[in-house]
Amino acid sequence: MAKKEQNTELVEQFRTKAELVSATVKDMSGMDEALQYVVELCDSKDACQLLLSGCGENLSDGAEGLCETIAQKTICAPELPKAQYGKLKKLADEKGFNCIDKGMRENLGGIDIGVTRINHGIAETGSLVLESCREEVRIATMLAEIHVAILKKSDIFPDAFAVQDYLKKEMKKDADYHAFITGASRTADIERVLALGVHGPLELHILLLEG
């Protein structure tokens, strides 16, 4: 019981800290509800509208194809297990959305939602720890307008020190790349005015699963 209560406290601390940096945190009953949330979120937003200079001019076939990608909503989920990706793609197909798990470089004209499974959460700062060795994952989390991060409550740790054993093990691999994500992308470099989405997604949605 004590362990369960402690975990509940960590979850609530994580939620509070994540919301303070503009993340949206939602409890999900399971993966099916999380996938449905992704599709409904995509349905509620306008299609990604990257401002591509030169569209409408005489372009190469490749460039024209890139301009055309802004017309259809795209969900990318490069690391979902095959069965879960299949469910997501079926839901997306029913809405007429493009759903991909690879080929992110061919969709740089506009990715509406990037979906990832998160390795760990840090309650102290509301941060996410994401193994990002694959380029597809890095593109999905950097170029999507909205990042949807799926995290198990049991994978939330008190602070960064608590995940050091995990990180030490991962760093022994030949190639390792982990991202620490805290809230939506933001900067105040331009005249000290806070702007979201300059270096990454405009929004971060964290879906918390039991287990």
Buried (B, 14 or more C-beta within 10 A) or exposed (E): EEEEEEBEEBBEBBBEBBBEBBBBBBEBEEBEEBBBBBBEBBBEBEBBEBEBEEBEEEBEEEBEEBBEBBEBBBBBBBBBEEEBBEBBBEBBEEEEBBBBBEEBEEBEBBBBBBBBBBBBBBBBBBBBBBBBBBEBBBBBBBBBBBBBBBBBBEBBBBEBEBBEEBBEEBEEEEEEBBBEBBBBBBEEEEEEEEBBBEEBBBBBBBBBBEE
